[in-house]
């Protein structure tokens, strides 16, 4: 696979203490560092956000490396006193369910990660 194919499109915005990090593409070994850096940047904002929402509704694939990034991001947010939620596409929600992590990434309304809409 060409390393140029590893690019995710990541945008972030903060409003009223909540930072939303939106991700488009495939989250795997080649692209995981991009998301890791984006979440670290979001959590480094001043003031520290009270909540981080990872919008993965446009992510078509997530491997175990991507899951590792999600768990680390959730733990990093918790250390800073911020909540961490995932709005997942069907493929991402399915893999979170398979690995037993669905409840760790509940959406802000308390639902399990799911595709918005």
C-alpha positions as a printed NumPy array, in Angstrom:
array([[  0.   ,   0.   ,   0.   ],
       [  1.264,   3.448,  -0.898],
       [  1.878,   5.589,   2.251],
       [  0.071,   8.444,   0.511],
       [ -3.098,   6.328,   0.699],
       [ -2.86 ,   6.449,   4.502],
       [ -4.128,   9.987,   4.773],
       [ -7.187,  10.624,   6.865],
       [ -9.093,  13.844,   6.553],
       [ -9.386,  15.211,  10.08 ],
       [-11.033,  18.428,  11.188],
       [-11.618,  19.718,  14.691],
       [-13.828,  22.405,  16.16 ],
       [-14.529,  23.479,  19.729],
       [-17.729,  25.021,  21.009],
       [-18.761,  25.542,  24.629],
       [-16.111,  23.205,  26.013],
       [-16.799,  20.35 ,  23.59 ],
       [-14.276,  19.512,  20.914],
       [-15.534,  17.523,  17.941],
       [-12.879,  15.731,  15.914],
       [-14.318,  14.556,  12.594],
       [-12.516,  11.798,  10.701],
       [-12.949,  10.679,   7.087],
       [-11.168,   7.688,   5.563],
       [ -9.773,   4.4  ,   6.81 ],
       [ -8.215,   4.079,  10.257],
       [ -5.426,   1.511,  10.19 ],
       [ -1.727,   1.026,  10.863],
       [ -0.743,   3.57 ,   8.232],
       [ -3.125,   6.328,   9.34 ],
       [ -3.388,   5.807,  13.108],
       [ -0.66 ,   8.312,  13.967],
       [ -2.653,  11.067,  12.251],
       [ -5.626,  10.483,  14.522],
       [ -3.415,  10.046,  17.579],
       [ -1.856,  13.465,  16.916],
       [ -5.202,  15.137,  16.208],
       [ -6.723,  13.908,  19.476],
       [ -3.601,  14.95 ,  21.409],
       [ -3.861,  18.42 ,  19.846],
       [ -7.546,  18.628,  20.745],
       [ -6.837,  17.695,  24.354],
       [ -3.931,  20.139,  24.543],
       [ -6.225,  23.069,  23.769],
       [ -6.608,  25.751,  26.413],
       [ -8.773,  25.569,  28.243],
       [ -8.86 ,  21.782,  28.192],
       [-12.167,  20.653,  26.666],
       [-14.688,  19.111,  29.038],
       [-15.772,  16.684,  26.333],
       [-14.273,  15.235,  23.153],
       [-16.541,  13.707,  20.529],
       [-14.868,  11.667,  17.827],
       [-17.104,  11.761,  14.753],
       [-16.242,   8.599,  12.843],
       [-19.426,   8.425,  10.796],
       [-17.331,   8.729,   7.606],
       [-14.789,   6.047,   8.532],
       [-15.21 ,   2.949,   6.372],
       [-12.652,   0.715,   8.07 ],
       [-10.928,   0.43 ,  11.442],
       [ -8.362,  -2.209,  12.379],
       [ -6.863,  -3.144,  15.74 ],
       [ -4.369,  -0.287,  15.527],
       [ -7.275,   2.132,  15.192],
       [ -9.018,   0.564,  18.183],
       [ -5.786,   1.029,  20.14 ],
       [ -5.794,   4.741,  19.266],
       [ -9.412,   5.047,  20.433],
       [ -8.687,   3.398,  23.782],
       [ -5.579,   5.526,  24.328],
       [ -7.493,   8.697,  23.42 ],
       [-10.296,   7.818,  25.819],
       [ -7.758,   7.192,  28.593],
       [ -5.913,  10.429,  27.847],
       [ -9.186,  12.373,  27.984],
       [-10.122,  10.729,  31.298],
       [ -6.751,  11.682,  32.8  ],
       [ -7.546,  15.305,  31.96 ],
       [-11.077,  15.065,  33.339],
       [-12.751,  15.16 ,  29.937],
       [-15.367,  12.753,  28.647],
       [-14.727,  10.927,  25.369],
       [-17.443,   9.719,  23.019],
       [-17.503,   8.137,  19.577],
       [-20.146,   8.617,  16.903],
       [-19.335,   5.613,  14.739],
       [-20.117,   4.423,  11.255],
       [-21.653,   0.959,  11.007],
       [-18.28 ,  -0.723,  10.318],
       [-16.65 ,   0.981,  13.312],
       [-19.613,   0.28 ,  15.609],
       [-19.503,  -3.36 ,  14.518],
       [-15.802,  -3.759,  15.385],
       [-16.281,  -2.009,  18.744],
       [-19.061,  -4.492,  19.474],
       [-16.977,  -7.494,  18.398],
       [-14.089,  -6.53 ,  20.692],
       [-16.411,  -5.721,  23.593],
       [-15.669,  -2.   ,  23.794],
       [-19.043,  -0.585,  22.829],
       [-19.909,   0.689,  26.306],
       [-16.531,   2.42 ,  26.656],
       [-17.382,   4.805,  23.831],
       [-20.993,   5.713,  24.514],
       [-22.292,   8.721,  22.653],
       [-23.112,  11.94 ,  24.504],
       [-26.792,  10.957,  24.773],
       [-25.824,   7.674,  26.504],
       [-26.463,   5.495,  23.468],
       [-23.97 ,   2.99 ,  22.198],
       [-21.739,   4.179,  19.344],
       [-23.809,   4.289,  16.2  ],
       [-24.082,   5.986,  12.893],
       [-25.638,   9.416,  13.221],
       [-28.899,   9.979,  11.438]])
